């Protein structure tokens, strides 16, 4: 199993990045778009998806992401 996948604020948007990675996998204008992209990646890699708030705190995490659509929490 690989590293956890995070949705984090970056500049004026949101990045999808693996834990301890140097570069983001993708950059998105909204958190909802980033969550949507990260969801598929987390499912394929069977890793935990961690969604952060704009202040960097953890909003939610999902172990081996298989749960409901997290885009509802996007703010």
N, CA, C, O and CB atoms as a CASP TS submission, in Angstrom:
PFRMAT TS
TARGET T0000
AUTHOR 0000-0000-0000
METHOD Language model
MODEL 1
PARENT N/A
ATOM      1  N   UNK     1       0.841  -1.180   0.000  1.00  0.00           N
ATOM      2  CA  UNK     1       0.000   0.000   0.000  1.00  0.00           C
ATOM      3  C   UNK     1       0.884   1.240   0.000  1.00  0.00           C
ATOM      4  O   UNK     1       1.954   1.259   0.609  1.00  0.00           O
ATOM      5  CB  UNK     1      -0.956   0.000   1.216  1.00  0.00           C
ATOM      6  N   UNK     2       0.415   2.278  -0.698  1.00  0.00           N
ATOM      7  CA  UNK     2       1.187   3.496  -0.806  1.00  0.00           C
ATOM      8  C   UNK     2       0.890   4.488   0.295  1.00  0.00           C
ATOM      9  O   UNK     2       0.233   4.167   1.286  1.00  0.00           O
ATOM     10  CB  UNK     2       0.943   4.130  -2.120  1.00  0.00           C
ATOM     11  N   UNK     3       1.384   5.695   0.105  1.00  0.00           N
ATOM     12  CA  UNK     3       1.182   6.773   1.067  1.00  0.00           C
ATOM     13  C   UNK     3      -0.237   7.306   1.000  1.00  0.00           C
ATOM     14  O   UNK     3      -0.931   7.147  -0.005  1.00  0.00           O
ATOM     15  CB  UNK     3       2.174   7.901   0.821  1.00  0.00           C
ATOM     16  N   UNK     4      -0.656   7.937   2.081  1.00  0.00           N
ATOM     17  CA  UNK     4      -1.967   8.576   2.108  1.00  0.00           C
ATOM     18  C   UNK     4      -2.035   9.697   1.076  1.00  0.00           C
ATOM     19  O   UNK     4      -1.021  10.302   0.727  1.00  0.00           O
ATOM     20  CB  UNK     4      -2.273   9.122   3.511  1.00  0.00           C
ATOM     21  N   UNK     5      -3.232   9.959   0.602  1.00  0.00           N
ATOM     22  CA  UNK     5      -3.477  10.998  -0.383  1.00  0.00           C
ATOM     23  C   UNK     5      -4.198  12.154   0.305  1.00  0.00           C
ATOM     24  O   UNK     5      -5.150  11.937   1.054  1.00  0.00           O
ATOM     25  CB  UNK     5      -4.307  10.451  -1.587  1.00  0.00           C
ATOM     26  N   UNK     6      -3.743  13.380   0.051  1.00  0.00           N
ATOM     27  CA  UNK     6      -4.288  14.556   0.729  1.00  0.00           C
ATOM     28  C   UNK     6      -4.848  15.552  -0.274  1.00  0.00           C
ATOM     29  O   UNK     6      -4.314  15.723  -1.370  1.00  0.00           O
ATOM     30  CB  UNK     6      -3.214  15.224   1.589  1.00  0.00           C
ATOM     31  N   UNK     7      -5.941  16.209   0.124  1.00  0.00           N
ATOM     32  CA  UNK     7      -6.475  17.369  -0.585  1.00  0.00           C
ATOM     33  C   UNK     7      -6.148  18.561   0.299  1.00  0.00           C
ATOM     34  O   UNK     7      -6.669  18.686   1.407  1.00  0.00           O
ATOM     35  CB  UNK     7      -8.046  17.243  -0.875  1.00  0.00           C
ATOM     36  N   UNK     8      -5.276  19.439  -0.201  1.00  0.00           N
ATOM     37  CA  UNK     8      -4.769  20.544   0.616  1.00  0.00           C
ATOM     38  C   UNK     8      -4.911  21.881  -0.112  1.00  0.00           C
ATOM     39  O   UNK     8      -4.868  21.937  -1.341  1.00  0.00           O
ATOM     40  CB  UNK     8      -3.298  20.302   0.988  1.00  0.00           C
ATOM     41  N   UNK     9      -5.082  22.964   0.666  1.00  0.00           N
ATOM     42  CA  UNK     9      -5.132  24.277   0.025  1.00  0.00           C
ATOM     43  C   UNK     9      -3.751  24.649  -0.502  1.00  0.00           C
ATOM     44  O   UNK     9      -2.733  24.367   0.131  1.00  0.00           O
ATOM     45  CB  UNK     9      -5.643  25.352   1.013  1.00  0.00           C
ATOM     46  N   UNK    10      -3.732  25.285  -1.665  1.00  0.00           N
ATOM     47  CA  UNK    10      -2.468  25.747  -2.242  1.00  0.00           C
ATOM     48  C   UNK    10      -2.742  26.988  -3.076  1.00  0.00           C
ATOM     49  O   UNK    10      -3.517  26.953  -4.031  1.00  0.00           O
ATOM     50  CB  UNK    10      -1.794  24.631  -3.107  1.00  0.00           C
ATOM     51  N   UNK    11      -2.107  28.065  -2.708  1.00  0.00           N
ATOM     52  CA  UNK    11      -2.303  29.357  -3.363  1.00  0.00           C
ATOM     53  C   UNK    11      -3.798  29.653  -3.474  1.00  0.00           C
ATOM     54  O   UNK    11      -4.480  29.718  -2.451  1.00  0.00           O
ATOM     55  CB  UNK    11      -1.635  29.373  -4.766  1.00  0.00           C
ATOM     56  N   UNK    12      -4.318  29.830  -4.669  1.00  0.00           N
ATOM     57  CA  UNK    12      -5.736  30.168  -4.828  1.00  0.00           C
ATOM     58  C   UNK    12      -6.603  28.960  -5.150  1.00  0.00           C
ATOM     59  O   UNK    12      -7.733  29.122  -5.612  1.00  0.00           O
ATOM     60  CB  UNK    12      -5.896  31.199  -5.914  1.00  0.00           C
ATOM     61  N   UNK    13      -6.106  27.768  -4.919  1.00  0.00           N
ATOM     62  CA  UNK    13      -6.862  26.569  -5.253  1.00  0.00           C
ATOM     63  C   UNK    13      -6.562  25.441  -4.299  1.00  0.00           C
ATOM     64  O   UNK    13      -6.265  25.654  -3.123  1.00  0.00           O
ATOM     65  CB  UNK    13      -6.567  26.136  -6.667  1.00  0.00           C
ATOM     66  N   UNK    14      -6.646  24.227  -4.831  1.00  0.00           N
ATOM     67  CA  UNK    14      -6.481  23.013  -4.028  1.00  0.00           C
ATOM     68  C   UNK    14      -5.612  22.013  -4.771  1.00  0.00           C
ATOM     69  O   UNK    14      -5.754  21.819  -5.978  1.00  0.00           O
ATOM     70  CB  UNK    14      -7.850  22.385  -3.688  1.00  0.00           C
ATOM     71  N   UNK    15      -4.705  21.380  -4.027  1.00  0.00           N
ATOM     72  CA  UNK    15      -3.838  20.356  -4.599  1.00  0.00           C
ATOM     73  C   UNK    15      -4.231  18.976  -4.100  1.00  0.00           C
ATOM     74  O   UNK    15      -4.743  18.816  -2.992  1.00  0.00           O
ATOM     75  CB  UNK    15      -2.376  20.642  -4.263  1.00  0.00           C
ATOM     76  N   UNK    16      -3.979  17.989  -4.941  1.00  0.00           N
ATOM     77  CA  UNK    16      -4.064  16.579  -4.564  1.00  0.00           C
ATOM     78  C   UNK    16      -2.629  16.092  -4.529  1.00  0.00           C
ATOM     79  O   UNK    16      -1.927  16.128  -5.540  1.00  0.00           O
ATOM     80  CB  UNK    16      -4.967  15.725  -5.571  1.00  0.00           C
ATOM     81  N   UNK    17      -2.193  15.634  -3.352  1.00  0.00           N
ATOM     82  CA  UNK    17      -0.787  15.279  -3.188  1.00  0.00           C
ATOM     83  C   UNK    17      -0.638  14.084  -2.254  1.00  0.00           C
ATOM     84  O   UNK    17      -1.334  13.971  -1.245  1.00  0.00           O
ATOM     85  CB  UNK    17       0.010  16.476  -2.652  1.00  0.00           C
ATOM     86  N   UNK    18       0.281  13.200  -2.610  1.00  0.00           N
ATOM     87  CA  UNK    18       0.581  12.081  -1.727  1.00  0.00           C
ATOM     88  C   UNK    18       1.439  12.566  -0.571  1.00  0.00           C
ATOM     89  O   UNK    18       2.264  13.468  -0.720  1.00  0.00           O
ATOM     90  CB  UNK    18       1.292  10.943  -2.495  1.00  0.00           C
ATOM     91  N   UNK    19       1.227  11.953   0.575  1.00  0.00           N
ATOM     92  CA  UNK    19       2.004  12.266   1.769  1.00  0.00           C
ATOM     93  C   UNK    19       3.494  12.133   1.451  1.00  0.00           C
ATOM     94  O   UNK    19       3.920  11.163   0.823  1.00  0.00           O
ATOM     95  CB  UNK    19       1.605  11.335   2.951  1.00  0.00           C
ATOM     96  N   UNK    20       4.264  13.098   1.883  1.00  0.00           N
ATOM     97  CA  UNK    20       5.724  13.124   1.687  1.00  0.00           C
ATOM     98  C   UNK    20       6.153  13.305   0.234  1.00  0.00           C
ATOM     99  O   UNK    20       7.339  13.188  -0.074  1.00  0.00           O
ATOM    100  CB  UNK    20       6.321  11.854   2.213  1.00  0.00           C
ATOM    101  N   UNK    21       5.206  13.589  -0.665  1.00  0.00           N
ATOM    102  CA  UNK    21       5.574  13.834  -2.065  1.00  0.00           C
ATOM    103  C   UNK    21       6.117  15.254  -2.206  1.00  0.00           C
ATOM    104  O   UNK    21       5.782  16.145  -1.425  1.00  0.00           O
ATOM    105  CB  UNK    21       4.352  13.617  -3.011  1.00  0.00           C
ATOM    106  N   UNK    22       6.934  15.439  -3.187  1.00  0.00           N
ATOM    107  CA  UNK    22       7.512  16.747  -3.458  1.00  0.00           C
ATOM    108  C   UNK    22       6.582  17.625  -4.288  1.00  0.00           C
ATOM    109  O   UNK    22       6.538  18.844  -4.121  1.00  0.00           O
ATOM    110  CB  UNK    22       8.835  16.589  -4.168  1.00  0.00           C
ATOM    111  N   UNK    23       5.851  16.986  -5.173  1.00  0.00           N
ATOM    112  CA  UNK    23       4.972  17.714  -6.090  1.00  0.00           C
ATOM    113  C   UNK    23       3.560  17.145  -6.037  1.00  0.00           C
ATOM    114  O   UNK    23       3.358  15.964  -5.754  1.00  0.00           O
ATOM    115  CB  UNK    23       5.519  17.654  -7.530  1.00  0.00           C
ATOM    116  N   UNK    24       2.600  18.002  -6.313  1.00  0.00           N
ATOM    117  CA  UNK    24       1.200  17.585  -6.331  1.00  0.00           C
ATOM    118  C   UNK    24       0.912  16.724  -7.562  1.00  0.00           C
ATOM    119  O   UNK    24       1.548  16.866  -8.606  1.00  0.00           O
ATOM    120  CB  UNK    24       0.270  18.815  -6.309  1.00  0.00           C
ATOM    121  N   UNK    25      -0.046  15.843  -7.409  1.00  0.00           N
ATOM    122  CA  UNK    25      -0.525  15.041  -8.537  1.00  0.00           C
ATOM    123  C   UNK    25      -1.364  15.905  -9.469  1.00  0.00           C
ATOM    124  O   UNK    25      -1.326  15.741 -10.688  1.00  0.00           O
ATOM    125  CB  UNK    25      -1.346  13.826  -8.040  1.00  0.00           C
ATOM    126  N   UNK    26      -2.129  16.833  -8.877  1.00  0.00           N
ATOM    127  CA  UNK    26      -2.976  17.721  -9.679  1.00  0.00           C
ATOM    128  C   UNK    26      -3.341  18.956  -8.864  1.00  0.00           C
ATOM    129  O   UNK    26      -3.251  18.957  -7.636  1.00  0.00           O
ATOM    130  CB  UNK    26      -4.259  16.986 -10.155  1.00  0.00           C
ATOM    131  N   UNK    27      -3.758  20.013  -9.575  1.00  0.00           N
ATOM    132  CA  UNK    27      -4.181  21.271  -8.946  1.00  0.00           C
ATOM    133  C   UNK    27      -5.574  21.601  -9.470  1.00  0.00           C
ATOM    134  O   UNK    27      -5.863  21.400 -10.650  1.00  0.00           O
ATOM    135  CB  UNK    27      -3.164  22.447  -9.244  1.00  0.00           C
ATOM    136  N   UNK    28      -6.441  22.111  -8.584  1.00  0.00           N
ATOM    137  CA  UNK    28      -7.834  22.370  -8.935  1.00  0.00           C
ATOM    138  C   UNK    28      -8.280  23.712  -8.389  1.00  0.00           C
ATOM    139  O   UNK    28      -7.768  24.187  -7.376  1.00  0.00           O
ATOM    140  CB  UNK    28      -8.742  21.257  -8.409  1.00  0.00           C
ATOM    141  N   UNK    29      -9.242  24.315  -9.072  1.00  0.00           N
ATOM    142  CA  UNK    29      -9.761  25.621  -8.660  1.00  0.00           C
ATOM    143  C   UNK    29     -10.603  25.519  -7.395  1.00  0.00           C
ATOM    144  O   UNK    29     -10.600  26.436  -6.573  1.00  0.00           O
ATOM    145  CB  UNK    29     -10.587  26.238  -9.782  1.00  0.00           C
ATOM    146  N   UNK    30     -11.326  24.412  -7.231  1.00  0.00           N
ATOM    147  CA  UNK    30     -12.191  24.265  -6.063  1.00  0.00           C
ATOM    148  C   UNK    30     -11.850  22.998  -5.289  1.00  0.00           C
ATOM    149  O   UNK    30     -11.245  22.065  -5.817  1.00  0.00           O
ATOM    150  CB  UNK    30     -13.663  24.242  -6.487  1.00  0.00           C
ATOM    151  N   UNK    31     -12.253  22.993  -4.020  1.00  0.00           N
ATOM    152  CA  UNK    31     -12.036  21.815  -3.199  1.00  0.00           C
ATOM    153  C   UNK    31     -12.862  20.645  -3.721  1.00  0.00           C
ATOM    154  O   UNK    31     -12.403  19.504  -3.696  1.00  0.00           O
ATOM    155  CB  UNK    31     -12.385  22.107  -1.735  1.00  0.00           C
ATOM    156  N   UNK    32     -14.074  20.919  -4.193  1.00  0.00           N
ATOM    157  CA  UNK    32     -14.936  19.856  -4.724  1.00  0.00           C
ATOM    158  C   UNK    32     -14.283  19.150  -5.909  1.00  0.00           C
ATOM    159  O   UNK    32     -14.342  17.925  -6.008  1.00  0.00           O
ATOM    160  CB  UNK    32     -16.294  20.432  -5.143  1.00  0.00           C
ATOM    161  N   UNK    33     -13.660  19.913  -6.807  1.00  0.00           N
ATOM    162  CA  UNK    33     -12.959  19.322  -7.950  1.00  0.00           C
ATOM    163  C   UNK    33     -11.779  18.471  -7.486  1.00  0.00           C
ATOM    164  O   UNK    33     -11.535  17.389  -8.019  1.00  0.00           O
ATOM    165  CB  UNK    33     -12.471  20.422  -8.909  1.00  0.00           C
ATOM    166  N   UNK    34     -11.056  18.968  -6.495  1.00  0.00           N
ATOM    167  CA  UNK    34      -9.902  18.234  -5.972  1.00  0.00           C
ATOM    168  C   UNK    34     -10.346  16.937  -5.310  1.00  0.00           C
ATOM    169  O   UNK    34      -9.708  15.899  -5.484  1.00  0.00           O
ATOM    170  CB  UNK    34      -9.118  19.098  -4.970  1.00  0.00           C
ATOM    171  N   UNK    35     -11.436  16.992  -4.552  1.00  0.00           N
ATOM    172  CA  UNK    35     -11.953  15.791  -3.894  1.00  0.00           C
ATOM    173  C   UNK    35     -12.389  14.769  -4.931  1.00  0.00           C
ATOM    174  O   UNK    35     -12.128  13.575  -4.779  1.00  0.00           O
ATOM    175  CB  UNK    35     -13.130  16.141  -2.961  1.00  0.00           C
ATOM    176  N   UNK    36     -13.043  15.223  -5.970  1.00  0.00           N
ATOM    177  CA  UNK    36     -13.489  14.312  -7.020  1.00  0.00           C
ATOM    178  C   UNK    36     -12.298  13.602  -7.667  1.00  0.00           C
ATOM    179  O   UNK    36     -12.333  12.390  -7.880  1.00  0.00           O
ATOM    180  CB  UNK    36     -14.296  15.076  -8.084  1.00  0.00           C
ATOM    181  N   UNK    37     -11.254  14.355  -7.974  1.00  0.00           N
ATOM    182  CA  UNK    37     -10.060  13.758  -8.577  1.00  0.00           C
ATOM    183  C   UNK    37      -9.369  12.795  -7.603  1.00  0.00           C
ATOM    184  O   UNK    37      -8.937  11.710  -7.993  1.00  0.00           O
ATOM    185  CB  UNK    37      -9.077  14.860  -9.018  1.00  0.00           C
ATOM    186  N   UNK    38      -9.271  13.200  -6.348  1.00  0.00           N
ATOM    187  CA  UNK    38      -8.579  12.396  -5.343  1.00  0.00           C
ATOM    188  C   UNK    38      -9.332  11.115  -5.007  1.00  0.00           C
ATOM    189  O   UNK    38      -8.720  10.097  -4.685  1.00  0.00           O
ATOM    190  CB  UNK    38      -8.372  13.208  -4.085  1.00  0.00           C
ATOM    191  N   UNK    39     -10.642  11.165  -5.081  1.00  0.00           N
ATOM    192  CA  UNK    39     -11.459   9.996  -4.754  1.00  0.00           C
ATOM    193  C   UNK    39     -11.111   8.810  -5.638  1.00  0.00           C
ATOM    194  O   UNK    39     -10.888   7.704  -5.146  1.00  0.00           O
ATOM    195  CB  UNK    39     -12.940  10.329  -4.891  1.00  0.00           C
ATOM    196  N   UNK    40     -11.066   9.039  -6.927  1.00  0.00           N
ATOM    197  CA  UNK    40     -10.721   7.953  -7.845  1.00  0.00           C
ATOM    198  C   UNK    40      -9.315   7.439  -7.618  1.00  0.00           C
ATOM    199  O   UNK    40      -9.076   6.232  -7.656  1.00  0.00           O
ATOM    200  CB  UNK    40     -10.866   8.412  -9.274  1.00  0.00           C
ATOM    201  N   UNK    41      -8.384   8.349  -7.382  1.00  0.00           N
ATOM    202  CA  UNK    41      -7.000   7.933  -7.137  1.00  0.00           C
ATOM    203  C   UNK    41      -6.900   7.096  -5.868  1.00  0.00           C
ATOM    204  O   UNK    41      -6.222   6.069  -5.850  1.00  0.00           O
ATOM    205  CB  UNK    41      -6.078   9.158  -7.033  1.00  0.00           C
ATOM    206  N   UNK    42      -7.578   7.534  -4.804  1.00  0.00           N
ATOM    207  CA  UNK    42      -7.528   6.814  -3.530  1.00  0.00           C
ATOM    208  C   UNK    42      -8.144   5.433  -3.658  1.00  0.00           C
ATOM    209  O   UNK    42      -7.636   4.467  -3.089  1.00  0.00           O
ATOM    210  CB  UNK    42      -8.245   7.605  -2.439  1.00  0.00           C
ATOM    211  N   UNK    43      -9.234   5.339  -4.401  1.00  0.00           N
ATOM    212  CA  UNK    43      -9.872   4.035  -4.619  1.00  0.00           C
ATOM    213  C   UNK    43      -8.943   3.092  -5.368  1.00  0.00           C
ATOM    214  O   UNK    43      -8.786   1.931  -4.991  1.00  0.00           O
ATOM    215  CB  UNK    43     -11.186   4.201  -5.393  1.00  0.00           C
ATOM    216  N   UNK    44      -8.326   3.604  -6.439  1.00  0.00           N
ATOM    217  CA  UNK    44      -7.436   2.760  -7.246  1.00  0.00           C
ATOM    218  C   UNK    44      -6.218   2.296  -6.450  1.00  0.00           C
ATOM    219  O   UNK    44      -5.797   1.144  -6.561  1.00  0.00           O
ATOM    220  CB  UNK    44      -6.979   3.517  -8.492  1.00  0.00           C
ATOM    221  N   UNK    45      -5.660   3.189  -5.656  1.00  0.00           N
ATOM    222  CA  UNK    45      -4.444   2.869  -4.902  1.00  0.00           C
ATOM    223  C   UNK    45      -4.740   2.237  -3.543  1.00  0.00           C
ATOM    224  O   UNK    45      -3.833   1.768  -2.857  1.00  0.00           O
ATOM    225  CB  UNK    45      -3.616   4.121  -4.705  1.00  0.00           C
ATOM    226  N   UNK    46      -6.039   2.231  -3.157  1.00  0.00           N
ATOM    227  CA  UNK    46      -6.441   1.687  -1.849  1.00  0.00           C
ATOM    228  C   UNK    46      -5.681   2.359  -0.709  1.00  0.00           C
ATOM    229  O   UNK    46      -5.091   1.702   0.149  1.00  0.00           O
ATOM    230  CB  UNK    46      -6.208   0.169  -1.806  1.00  0.00           C
ATOM    231  N   UNK    47      -5.718   3.695  -0.731  1.00  0.00           N
ATOM    232  CA  UNK    47      -5.052   4.475   0.313  1.00  0.00           C
ATOM    233  C   UNK    47      -6.076   5.361   1.019  1.00  0.00           C
ATOM    234  O   UNK    47      -7.190   5.553   0.534  1.00  0.00           O
ATOM    235  CB  UNK    47      -3.901   5.336  -0.285  1.00  0.00           C
ATOM    236  N   UNK    48      -5.685   5.888   2.151  1.00  0.00           N
ATOM    237  CA  UNK    48      -6.531   6.792   2.906  1.00  0.00           C
ATOM    238  C   UNK    48      -6.572   8.151   2.226  1.00  0.00           C
ATOM    239  O   UNK    48      -5.548   8.661   1.772  1.00  0.00           O
ATOM    240  CB  UNK    48      -6.034   6.925   4.350  1.00  0.00           C
ATOM    241  N   UNK    49      -7.756   8.729   2.159  1.00  0.00           N
ATOM    242  CA  UNK    49      -7.923  10.070   1.611  1.00  0.00           C
ATOM    243  C   UNK    49      -8.154  11.025   2.764  1.00  0.00           C
ATOM    244  O   UNK    49      -9.082  10.839   3.551  1.00  0.00           O
ATOM    245  CB  UNK    49      -9.098  10.130   0.588  1.00  0.00           C
ATOM    246  N   UNK    50      -7.313  12.052   2.871  1.00  0.00           N
ATOM    247  CA  UNK    50      -7.398  13.033   3.941  1.00  0.00           C
ATOM    248  C   UNK    50      -7.718  14.383   3.308  1.00  0.00           C
ATOM    249  O   UNK    50      -6.963  14.884   2.476  1.00  0.00           O
ATOM    250  CB  UNK    50      -6.071  13.090   4.776  1.00  0.00           C
ATOM    251  N   UNK    51      -8.856  14.969   3.717  1.00  0.00           N
ATOM    252  CA  UNK    51      -9.284  16.258   3.180  1.00  0.00           C
ATOM    253  C   UNK    51      -9.055  17.329   4.233  1.00  0.00           C
ATOM    254  O   UNK    51      -9.524  17.219   5.366  1.00  0.00           O
ATOM    255  CB  UNK    51     -10.779  16.219   2.744  1.00  0.00           C
ATOM    256  N   UNK    52      -8.326  18.368   3.842  1.00  0.00           N
ATOM    257  CA  UNK    52      -7.989  19.465   4.755  1.00  0.00           C
ATOM    258  C   UNK    52      -8.888  20.669   4.503  1.00  0.00           C
ATOM    259  O   UNK    52      -9.416  20.845   3.405  1.00  0.00           O
ATOM    260  CB  UNK    52      -6.511  19.866   4.598  1.00  0.00           C
ATOM    261  N   UNK    53      -9.054  21.488   5.526  1.00  0.00           N
ATOM    262  CA  UNK    53      -9.765  22.761   5.411  1.00  0.00           C
ATOM    263  C   UNK    53      -8.787  23.823   4.907  1.00  0.00           C
ATOM    264  O   UNK    53      -7.583  23.575   4.828  1.00  0.00           O
ATOM    265  CB  UNK    53     -10.395  23.184   6.785  1.00  0.00           C
ATOM    266  N   UNK    54      -9.294  24.983   4.573  1.00  0.00           N
ATOM    267  CA  UNK    54      -8.450  26.086   4.078  1.00  0.00           C
ATOM    268  C   UNK    54      -7.347  26.440   5.078  1.00  0.00           C
ATOM    269  O   UNK    54      -6.255  26.844   4.678  1.00  0.00           O
ATOM    270  CB  UNK    54      -9.311  27.331   3.792  1.00  0.00           C
ATOM    271  N   UNK    55      -7.628  26.290   6.385  1.00  0.00           N
ATOM    272  CA  UNK    55      -6.620  26.610   7.405  1.00  0.00           C
ATOM    273  C   UNK    55      -5.609  25.490   7.618  1.00  0.00           C
ATOM    274  O   UNK    55      -4.712  25.610   8.452  1.00  0.00           O
ATOM    275  CB  UNK    55      -7.299  26.922   8.716  1.00  0.00           C
ATOM    276  N   UNK    56      -5.753  24.400   6.864  1.00  0.00           N
ATOM    277  CA  UNK    56      -4.803  23.290   6.950  1.00  0.00           C
ATOM    278  C   UNK    56      -5.220  22.185   7.898  1.00  0.00           C
ATOM    279  O   UNK    56      -4.623  21.108   7.886  1.00  0.00           O
ATOM    280  CB  UNK    56      -3.480  23.804   7.369  1.00  0.00           C
ATOM    281  N   UNK    57      -6.230  22.423   8.719  1.00  0.00           N
ATOM    282  CA  UNK    57      -6.696  21.380   9.636  1.00  0.00           C
ATOM    283  C   UNK    57      -7.378  20.259   8.851  1.00  0.00           C
ATOM    284  O   UNK    57      -7.832  20.464   7.726  1.00  0.00           O
ATOM    285  CB  UNK    57      -7.666  21.972  10.692  1.00  0.00           C
ATOM    286  N   UNK    58      -7.443  19.087   9.453  1.00  0.00           N
ATOM    287  CA  UNK    58      -8.074  17.942   8.799  1.00  0.00           C
ATOM    288  C   UNK    58      -9.584  18.050   8.968  1.00  0.00           C
ATOM    289  O   UNK    58     -10.088  18.132  10.088  1.00  0.00           O
ATOM    290  CB  UNK    58      -7.543  16.594   9.383  1.00  0.00           C
ATOM    291  N   UNK    59     -10.297  18.050   7.849  1.00  0.00           N
ATOM    292  CA  UNK    59     -11.768  18.078   7.881  1.00  0.00           C
ATOM    293  C   UNK    59     -12.329  16.677   8.013  1.00  0.00           C
ATOM    294  O   UNK    59     -13.247  16.429   8.795  1.00  0.00           O
ATOM    295  CB  UNK    59     -12.328  18.750   6.618  1.00  0.00           C
ATOM    296  N   UNK    60     -11.764  15.765   7.237  1.00  0.00           N
ATOM    297  CA  UNK    60     -12.231  14.374   7.280  1.00  0.00           C
ATOM    298  C   UNK    60     -11.161  13.467   6.703  1.00  0.00           C
ATOM    299  O   UNK    60     -10.296  13.897   5.940  1.00  0.00           O
ATOM    300  CB  UNK    60     -13.564  14.205   6.503  1.00  0.00           C
ATOM    301  N   UNK    61     -11.242  12.208   7.085  1.00  0.00           N
ATOM    302  CA  UNK    61     -10.339  11.209   6.523  1.00  0.00           C
ATOM    303  C   UNK    61     -11.129   9.937   6.307  1.00  0.00           C
ATOM    304  O   UNK    61     -12.100   9.658   7.011  1.00  0.00           O
ATOM    305  CB  UNK    61      -9.107  10.956   7.450  1.00  0.00           C
ATOM    306  N   UNK    62     -10.705   9.189   5.343  1.00  0.00           N
ATOM    307  CA  UNK    62     -11.416   7.977   4.988  1.00  0.00           C
ATOM    308  C   UNK    62     -10.395   6.881   4.721  1.00  0.00           C
ATOM    309  O   UNK    62      -9.577   7.000   3.810  1.00  0.00           O
ATOM    310  CB  UNK    62     -12.333   8.202   3.757  1.00  0.00           C
ATOM    311  N   UNK    63     -10.442   5.818   5.511  1.00  0.00           N
ATOM    312  CA  UNK    63      -9.484   4.727   5.387  1.00  0.00           C
ATOM    313  C   UNK    63      -9.805   3.868   4.171  1.00  0.00           C
ATOM    314  O   UNK    63     -10.918   3.358   4.040  1.00  0.00           O
ATOM    315  CB  UNK    63      -9.477   3.870   6.658  1.00  0.00           C
ATOM    316  N   UNK    64      -8.829   3.710   3.284  1.00  0.00           N
ATOM    317  CA  UNK    64      -9.014   2.943   2.046  1.00  0.00           C
ATOM    318  C   UNK    64     -10.308   3.358   1.392  1.00  0.00           C
ATOM    319  O   UNK    64     -11.245   2.566   1.286  1.00  0.00           O
ATOM    320  CB  UNK    64      -9.011   1.418   2.320  1.00  0.00           C
ATOM    321  N   UNK    65     -10.357   4.560   0.969  1.00  0.00           N
ATOM    322  CA  UNK    65     -11.553   5.252   0.539  1.00  0.00           C
ATOM    323  C   UNK    65     -12.506   4.383  -0.283  1.00  0.00           C
ATOM    324  O   UNK    65     -12.204   3.997  -1.412  1.00  0.00           O
ATOM    325  CB  UNK    65     -11.167   6.448  -0.251  1.00  0.00           C
ATOM    326  N   UNK    66     -13.656   4.087   0.310  1.00  0.00           N
ATOM    327  CA  UNK    66     -14.730   3.379  -0.373  1.00  0.00           C
ATOM    328  C   UNK    66     -16.086   3.968  -0.016  1.00  0.00           C
ATOM    329  O   UNK    66     -17.119   3.452  -0.443  1.00  0.00           O
ATOM    330  CB  UNK    66     -14.694   1.895  -0.027  1.00  0.00           C
ATOM    331  N   UNK    67     -16.089   5.033   0.757  1.00  0.00           N
ATOM    332  CA  UNK    67     -17.324   5.599   1.293  1.00  0.00           C
ATOM    333  C   UNK    67     -18.059   6.491   0.340  1.00  0.00           C
ATOM    334  O   UNK    67     -17.807   6.470  -0.865  1.00  0.00           O
ATOM    335  CB  UNK    67     -17.035   6.353   2.514  1.00  0.00           C
ATOM    336  N   UNK    68     -18.975   7.283   0.873  1.00  0.00           N
ATOM    337  CA  UNK    68     -19.793   8.178   0.058  1.00  0.00           C
ATOM    338  C   UNK    68     -18.974   9.306  -0.551  1.00  0.00           C
ATOM    339  O   UNK    68     -17.821   9.529  -0.180  1.00  0.00           O
ATOM    340  CB  UNK    68     -20.918   8.756   0.889  1.00  0.00           C
ATOM    341  N   UNK    69     -19.578  10.000  -1.474  1.00  0.00           N
ATOM    342  CA  UNK    69     -18.934  11.119  -2.151  1.00  0.00           C
ATOM    343  C   UNK    69     -18.609  12.229  -1.153  1.00  0.00           C
ATOM    344  O   UNK    69     -19.513  12.764  -0.511  1.00  0.00           O
ATOM    345  CB  UNK    69     -19.833  11.659  -3.281  1.00  0.00           C
ATOM    346  N   UNK    70     -17.334  12.577  -1.015  1.00  0.00           N
ATOM    347  CA  UNK    70     -16.914  13.598  -0.059  1.00  0.00           C
ATOM    348  C   UNK    70     -17.101  15.021  -0.594  1.00  0.00           C
ATOM    349  O   UNK    70     -16.858  15.980   0.138  1.00  0.00           O
ATOM    350  CB  UNK    70     -15.465  13.383   0.313  1.00  0.00           C
ATOM    351  N   UNK    71     -17.518  15.176  -1.823  1.00  0.00           N
ATOM    352  CA  UNK    71     -17.665  16.518  -2.370  1.00  0.00           C
ATOM    353  C   UNK    71     -18.722  17.328  -1.629  1.00  0.00           C
ATOM    354  O   UNK    71     -18.724  18.556  -1.712  1.00  0.00           O
ATOM    355  CB  UNK    71     -18.015  16.443  -3.838  1.00  0.00           C
ATOM    356  N   UNK    72     -19.610  16.668  -0.913  1.00  0.00           N
ATOM    357  CA  UNK    72     -20.638  17.364  -0.140  1.00  0.00           C
ATOM    358  C   UNK    72     -20.026  18.204   0.978  1.00  0.00           C
ATOM    359  O   UNK    72     -20.655  19.157   1.438  1.00  0.00           O
ATOM    360  CB  UNK    72     -21.628  16.359   0.445  1.00  0.00           C
ATOM    361  N   UNK    73     -18.817  17.873   1.425  1.00  0.00           N
ATOM    362  CA  UNK    73     -18.197  18.637   2.499  1.00  0.00           C
ATOM    363  C   UNK    73     -17.344  19.784   1.983  1.00  0.00           C
ATOM    364  O   UNK    73     -16.855  20.595   2.770  1.00  0.00           O
ATOM    365  CB  UNK    73     -17.359  17.730   3.352  1.00  0.00           C
ATOM    366  N   UNK    74     -17.163  19.861   0.680  1.00  0.00           N
ATOM    367  CA  UNK    74     -16.302  20.894   0.096  1.00  0.00           C
ATOM    368  C   UNK    74     -16.846  22.274   0.433  1.00  0.00           C
ATOM    369  O   UNK    74     -18.046  22.533   0.341  1.00  0.00           O
ATOM    370  CB  UNK    74     -16.192  20.718  -1.439  1.00  0.00           C
ATOM    371  N   UNK    75     -15.934  23.145   0.823  1.00  0.00           N
ATOM    372  CA  UNK    75     -16.382  24.489   1.180  1.00  0.00           C
ATOM    373  C   UNK    75     -15.576  25.556   0.524  1.00  0.00           C
ATOM    374  O   UNK    75     -15.837  26.741   0.731  1.00  0.00           O
ATOM    375  CB  UNK    75     -16.336  24.680   2.646  1.00  0.00           C
TER
END
